[in-house]
Amino acid sequence: MAILKITPDTIAEAARHIRAGGLVAAPTETVYGLFADATSAKAVSAVYDLKGRPRSSPLIIHVASIDMARQLAEFDRRSTYLVQRNWPGPLTLVLNAKSGSPVVSQATGGLSTVAIRIPDHPVALALIEAAGRPLAAPSANRYGKLSPTDALHVDTQFGRSLAMVLDGGKTRVGVESTVVDLTGPQGIILRPGGIATEVIEAALGSLGTASDSGAQRSPGMARSHYAPGAKVRLNALEPAGTEVLLAFGPNPPEGFIETRNLSESGDLKEAAANLFEYLHLLDRTDIDAIAVMPIPEKGLGAAINDRLRRAAAPRY
C-alpha cells in the first residue's frame, strides 16, 4: 500500500483511481474511510469484498454539499433543519432515496432508503469534489474489527490489498457518525456517534432506538463489532488476571500490566478521540483481556459505550 502525503496532486491521483473503479482510504473527521464510487456496482462490490462485510449492511454515502445530497434523498422539514445546523459534521441521516438517484442498490443494501452525510474534513471534501460524484466510505477496516483513526491502522489491516491511503494524521472525533433514521414519523437513533443524542433530541424531540427500526438501515448495528483481537472486559475496577487497562478519569486502579487513560480529566470528547487509538495500542496476544473502566452514559459517552459493548460481545 502506498501511504501518500496529502497534496493537490495526490488528491487528484486518488480521485482518478476512484473514477476508474478503485478504492482509496482517506481521513474523515470521525475515522478513516474506504472511499469508492457510489454510482458503480463494481466499485461498491469491491468494498464489500475487501472488508468482508455482509452485503445486506448499507454503506454511508458521502457528499460535498446539501445540493448534492438532495439529488440522492428526499428531505423534509426535520432533515432540512438538522443538516442546516450539523453538516458538515458527524451526523448521518437515513432518508428515503430519491427516484432516479445514481447511487447503486448495492450501496444501500437493496433498501429504498439511503444513509448520507457531509464529512467535516478538508481531505474528504476535496476527494469528493475531485471525483465529481457521491462516494461510499465505510470505515477502512476489516468487518467487525477495530476502526482506524490513523493511516497506520489502515495499513496494518489491509497492507498490499489496498492501493493507496491518504495520510491526514490522527482523526479528530475518533468515533463514527451518529446515525438518525428519519423515514418514519419519529426520529430513531440507529447508532450513537460523534454528535450526542441530546443534540438531536433538542432539535427533534423524543427519539426512538435502533430496536424500533426493524430492518438494518445503518452500519455498526451488529452485536459483535469494533473488536480488537483480545477479549474486552467492561466495568473493571481491579485486575482479574493478566490484563491491560483502558482507564477513564483520575486515579485509575493499579495492578494492570499496562494502562492507557482515555481522559485523565474525565473529558468525554477527549475520550472519544482516543478510544480506537488506545484499543489498537492495548491489543496484545500475551493478555487475558483488555479491562475497561466504567464510562458515564451521557453525551459522547453513549457512543463510547456502544462501541465498547459491541467490542466485548461474543465473537462470531
Backbone torsions as a table, in degrees:
resi	resn	phi	psi	omega
1	MET	NA	136.2	175.2
2	ALA	-90.6	118.4	173.8
3	ILE	-95.2	114.9	-169.7
4	LEU	-110.1	137.2	168.9
5	LYS	-65.4	151.0	-175.6
6	ILE	-87.5	117.0	175.6
7	THR	-140.4	165.7	174.4
8	PRO	-55.2	-35.5	-179.4
9	ASP	-68.3	-42.1	-178.2
10	THR	-72.5	-32.9	174.6
11	ILE	-65.0	-42.6	177.9
12	ALA	-63.2	-41.1	178.1
13	GLU	-63.1	-43.2	179.5
14	ALA	-64.1	-39.5	179.1
15	ALA	-65.3	-39.0	176.6
16	ARG	-62.6	-40.5	179.6
17	HIS	-63.9	-41.5	178.6
18	ILE	-65.9	-44.3	179.7
19	ARG	-62.4	-26.3	178.7
20	ALA	-85.1	3.0	178.2
21	GLY	98.6	6.3	-179.0
22	GLY	-87.8	175.6	-179.0
23	LEU	-116.5	141.2	180.0
24	VAL	-135.7	132.7	172.4
25	ALA	-91.2	136.6	-178.7
26	ALA	-154.2	158.5	-177.4
27	PRO	-79.2	147.5	161.0
28	THR	-118.3	-177.3	177.4
29	GLU	-71.4	-18.7	-176.0
30	THR	-92.7	-73.7	175.6
31	VAL	-138.5	175.5	174.8
32	TYR	-72.3	137.6	179.6
33	GLY	-109.0	156.0	175.3
34	LEU	-101.5	98.0	-169.6
35	PHE	-85.6	133.9	178.9
36	ALA	-148.2	156.6	179.0
37	ASP	-66.6	113.1	-177.8
38	ALA	-74.5	-7.1	178.3
39	THR	-97.8	3.5	-177.2
40	SER	-115.9	115.9	178.1
41	ALA	-61.2	-36.9	-179.6
42	LYS	-65.2	-44.2	-179.0
43	ALA	-66.5	-43.2	-179.7
44	VAL	-64.9	-40.6	177.3
45	SER	-61.4	-36.0	178.6
46	ALA	-64.6	-33.7	176.4
47	VAL	-62.2	-50.6	-179.9
48	TYR	-60.0	-42.0	-178.6
49	ASP	-65.4	-44.9	-177.5
50	LEU	-66.3	-41.6	-178.7
51	LYS	-78.3	-21.4	-171.1
52	GLY	70.4	35.7	-173.2
53	ARG	-95.4	138.5	175.4
54	PRO	-59.6	136.9	-175.7
55	ARG	-74.3	-9.1	174.7
56	SER	-81.4	-8.4	-178.2
57	SER	-91.1	110.8	-175.6
58	PRO	-63.1	154.4	175.3
59	LEU	-99.4	150.1	174.9
60	ILE	-84.2	130.1	-179.4
61	ILE	-95.1	127.8	-177.3
62	HIS	-104.4	131.6	179.9
63	VAL	-127.5	168.2	-175.0
64	ALA	-103.9	-7.3	-177.4
65	SER	-157.3	160.3	175.7
66	ILE	-65.9	-35.0	177.3
67	ASP	-60.1	-41.6	177.8
68	MET	-65.4	-39.7	179.3
69	ALA	-62.3	-37.8	-178.2
70	ARG	-68.7	-17.1	174.7
71	GLN	-77.4	-14.7	-174.2
72	LEU	-110.4	-24.9	-170.9
73	ALA	-140.7	156.7	176.5
74	GLU	-89.4	119.3	-179.9
75	PHE	-101.3	137.1	173.0
76	ASP	-113.0	-169.3	-177.7
77	ARG	-61.7	-41.8	-176.9
78	ARG	-65.9	-47.3	-177.7
79	SER	-66.9	-38.3	177.7
80	THR	-62.1	-43.5	179.8
81	TYR	-60.7	-44.4	-178.1
82	LEU	-66.5	-44.8	-174.7
83	VAL	-72.1	-30.2	178.1
84	GLN	-64.0	-25.1	-177.1
85	ARG	-105.0	-15.6	-172.7
86	ASN	-128.5	-0.7	174.9
87	TRP	-109.5	142.1	-8.8
88	PRO	-63.0	148.4	178.9
89	GLY	164.7	175.8	-174.4
90	PRO	-80.7	53.2	177.9
91	LEU	-126.9	121.4	174.7
92	THR	-109.0	132.2	175.8
93	LEU	-108.1	134.6	170.6
94	VAL	-97.2	116.4	-175.1
95	LEU	-128.8	164.2	172.8
96	ASN	-67.5	132.5	-179.5
97	ALA	-68.5	144.9	-180.0
98	LYS	-80.9	140.5	176.6
99	SER	-59.7	132.9	-179.6
100	GLY	84.8	5.8	178.1
101	SER	-59.1	137.8	179.3
102	PRO	-76.6	-8.3	-179.9
103	VAL	-68.2	128.5	-175.9
104	VAL	-74.0	152.8	-175.9
105	SER	-64.0	-26.9	178.4
106	GLN	-59.7	-32.8	-177.5
107	ALA	-76.2	-19.3	-178.8
108	THR	-104.2	10.8	-177.9
109	GLY	65.1	22.6	-178.9
110	GLY	76.1	9.2	-179.5
111	LEU	-86.7	166.0	176.7
112	SER	-89.1	9.1	179.4
113	THR	-112.8	165.6	176.9
114	VAL	-138.7	136.8	175.3
115	ALA	-96.1	127.9	-168.0
116	ILE	-145.5	145.9	174.2
117	ARG	-158.4	165.2	170.2
118	ILE	-109.7	115.6	-179.2
119	PRO	-71.8	150.6	179.7
120	ASP	-103.0	64.5	179.2
121	HIS	-149.2	130.4	-175.2
122	PRO	-62.7	-33.0	-179.6
123	VAL	-70.2	-46.8	179.0
124	ALA	-60.7	-43.3	-179.8
125	LEU	-65.7	-41.8	178.7
126	ALA	-63.5	-37.1	-179.9
127	LEU	-67.1	-42.4	177.7
128	ILE	-63.5	-45.3	179.8
129	GLU	-61.6	-44.3	-177.7
130	ALA	-68.6	-34.7	177.8
131	ALA	-72.7	-28.8	176.4
132	GLY	72.1	29.4	-179.3
133	ARG	-163.0	162.0	176.2
134	PRO	-66.2	144.0	-176.9
135	LEU	-121.6	131.3	168.4
136	ALA	-75.0	138.6	-177.2
137	ALA	-150.6	71.8	171.1
138	PRO	-69.7	167.9	179.4
139	SER	-59.6	142.8	-174.3
140	ALA	-85.5	68.2	179.5
141	ASN	-147.4	168.1	171.9
142	ARG	-68.7	145.5	-175.4
143	TYR	-57.6	129.9	177.1
144	GLY	86.0	-6.6	-176.2
145	LYS	-96.6	175.9	-178.5
146	LEU	-57.1	138.1	177.6
147	SER	-73.3	151.0	-177.2
148	PRO	-94.8	130.2	176.7
149	THR	-116.0	5.0	167.9
150	ASP	-150.8	169.7	-173.3
151	ALA	-63.7	-32.6	-179.1
152	LEU	-67.3	-32.8	175.5
153	HIS	-61.3	-39.8	178.5
154	VAL	-64.9	-45.6	-178.5
155	ASP	-62.2	-40.0	-179.9
156	THR	-61.4	-38.9	-175.9
157	GLN	-83.7	-32.4	-172.2
158	PHE	-111.8	-30.4	179.7
159	GLY	51.5	-130.4	-174.0
160	ARG	-78.0	-3.3	-179.5
161	SER	-77.7	-7.1	177.3
162	LEU	-123.2	135.1	-172.0
163	ALA	-69.7	-43.5	-174.2
164	MET	-155.2	152.4	172.2
165	VAL	-134.2	132.5	174.8
166	LEU	-86.6	121.5	-172.4
167	ASP	-90.7	104.6	177.8
168	GLY	-106.3	15.4	-178.1
169	GLY	76.8	-166.4	-178.5
170	LYS	-69.5	138.8	178.3
171	THR	-73.2	154.4	-170.8
172	ARG	-81.4	-45.4	-174.1
173	VAL	-83.6	-46.0	171.6
174	GLY	89.6	-15.4	170.9
175	VAL	-127.1	157.3	-174.9
176	GLU	-66.6	172.7	-176.5
177	SER	-68.8	153.1	168.4
178	THR	-71.6	134.0	-179.7
179	VAL	-113.4	124.1	-179.2
180	VAL	-120.5	125.6	177.5
181	ASP	-90.5	118.1	179.4
182	LEU	-115.6	27.5	-179.3
183	THR	-85.3	-9.9	178.9
184	GLY	-117.8	-178.0	-177.5
185	PRO	-67.3	-25.3	177.6
186	GLN	-114.3	133.0	174.2
187	GLY	-64.9	141.9	-177.6
188	ILE	-127.5	128.5	173.3
189	ILE	-79.7	109.2	177.6
190	LEU	-84.3	-32.8	179.5
191	ARG	-149.8	119.4	172.3
192	PRO	-66.9	149.7	-176.5
193	GLY	-161.8	-142.8	-168.9
194	GLY	-70.2	-12.7	170.5
195	ILE	-113.3	125.4	-174.7
196	ALA	-62.3	145.1	177.9
197	THR	-56.0	-34.8	-179.3
198	GLU	-60.2	-33.0	178.5
199	VAL	-67.3	-40.6	179.5
200	ILE	-69.3	-41.2	179.0
201	GLU	-63.7	-34.9	178.1
202	ALA	-63.4	-28.6	-179.9
203	ALA	-88.8	-36.4	-171.5
204	LEU	-111.7	-13.4	-172.9
205	GLY	89.0	-159.5	-175.9
206	SER	-59.3	138.4	-177.7
207	LEU	-117.7	151.2	171.3
208	GLY	-85.6	179.5	179.6
209	THR	-117.3	173.1	-175.1
210	ALA	-58.5	-30.8	-179.7
211	SER	-65.9	-17.0	179.0
212	ASP	-86.5	-3.4	-167.7
213	SER	-91.7	-23.9	-177.8
214	GLY	81.9	-109.4	-176.4
215	ALA	-62.1	152.8	177.5
216	GLN	-75.4	96.2	-176.2
217	ARG	-95.3	-0.6	-172.7
218	SER	-143.3	151.1	169.1
219	PRO	-70.4	167.0	174.4
220	GLY	77.4	16.2	-178.1
221	MET	-102.0	-4.2	178.1
222	ALA	-66.0	146.3	-177.3
223	ARG	-61.9	-45.6	176.1
224	SER	-101.0	120.2	-175.0
225	HIS	-161.9	165.9	175.6
226	TYR	55.9	34.2	-167.7
227	ALA	-96.6	132.2	169.0
228	PRO	-75.5	176.7	176.1
229	GLY	-68.9	-37.7	179.8
230	ALA	-75.9	156.5	172.8
231	LYS	-67.1	156.4	178.7
232	VAL	-121.1	129.2	178.3
233	ARG	-116.3	122.6	-173.7
234	LEU	-92.5	162.2	173.6
235	ASN	55.6	41.8	-177.2
236	ALA	-84.6	132.8	176.7
237	LEU	-117.9	-10.7	175.6
238	GLU	-156.9	159.0	-177.7
239	PRO	-69.4	149.5	175.7
240	ALA	-131.2	70.3	-175.9
241	GLY	108.8	-158.3	179.4
242	THR	-84.9	97.6	-173.3
243	GLU	-132.1	154.5	167.4
244	VAL	-104.4	161.9	-173.1
245	LEU	-123.2	128.8	166.7
246	LEU	-97.6	104.6	-171.4
247	ALA	-96.3	166.2	175.4
248	PHE	-149.9	124.5	177.3
249	GLY	92.1	178.1	-177.3
250	PRO	-75.0	156.6	172.2
251	ASN	56.3	57.8	177.0
252	PRO	-67.1	155.4	179.6
253	PRO	-64.5	154.5	179.9
254	GLU	-98.0	174.5	175.4
255	GLY	101.4	-1.5	177.2
256	PHE	-92.2	151.6	-175.3
257	ILE	-76.8	-18.3	174.9
258	GLU	-157.5	145.5	-180.0
259	THR	-134.1	136.0	169.5
260	ARG	-124.6	127.8	-176.8
261	ASN	-102.2	116.6	-179.5
262	LEU	-57.9	-39.3	176.1
263	SER	-164.4	111.0	179.3
264	GLU	-63.6	-28.8	-179.1
265	SER	-87.6	-4.3	-179.0
266	GLY	79.6	25.0	179.7
267	ASP	-85.1	117.0	-175.3
268	LEU	-70.8	-30.6	176.5
269	LYS	-65.0	-44.9	177.0
270	GLU	-63.9	-39.8	-179.4
271	ALA	-63.4	-42.4	178.7
272	ALA	-62.9	-41.0	-179.5
273	ALA	-64.0	-28.8	-176.9
274	ASN	-95.8	-10.2	-167.8
275	LEU	-54.1	-62.5	-174.3
276	PHE	-70.0	-35.4	178.0
277	GLU	-58.5	-46.1	-177.2
278	TYR	-72.6	-33.4	174.6
279	LEU	-63.5	-40.7	174.7
280	HIS	-58.7	-44.6	-176.3
281	LEU	-68.8	-32.3	-177.5
282	LEU	-86.5	-11.5	-175.2
283	ASP	-72.4	106.4	-175.3
284	ARG	-130.5	159.7	179.8
285	THR	-92.5	-10.1	-174.5
286	ASP	-103.0	26.1	-176.8
287	ILE	-128.3	160.7	174.7
288	ASP	-80.8	-34.3	-177.3
289	ALA	-170.7	161.7	164.1
290	ILE	-92.9	111.7	177.7
291	ALA	-86.1	141.4	-176.3
292	VAL	-126.0	126.7	176.4
293	MET	-68.9	157.7	176.5
294	PRO	-61.0	143.0	179.0
295	ILE	-127.6	133.2	-176.8
296	PRO	-57.5	140.7	-179.0
297	GLU	-91.9	63.9	178.7
298	LYS	-148.2	155.3	180.0
299	GLY	52.9	-134.4	179.6
300	LEU	-70.2	-9.6	174.3
301	GLY	-60.6	-30.1	177.9
302	ALA	-64.2	-41.9	178.3
303	ALA	-68.4	-42.0	179.5
304	ILE	-61.3	-47.9	-178.7
305	ASN	-66.9	-33.9	175.4
306	ASP	-59.8	-47.1	179.9
307	ARG	-64.0	-41.0	-177.2
308	LEU	-70.3	-38.6	177.6
309	ARG	-62.5	-40.9	179.2
310	ARG	-70.8	-35.1	176.5
311	ALA	-64.9	-30.8	-177.4
312	ALA	-89.3	-9.8	-176.2
313	ALA	-67.2	157.0	176.2
314	PRO	-55.0	135.9	-176.4
315	ARG	-82.2	146.4	174.4
316	TYR	-78.0	NA	NA
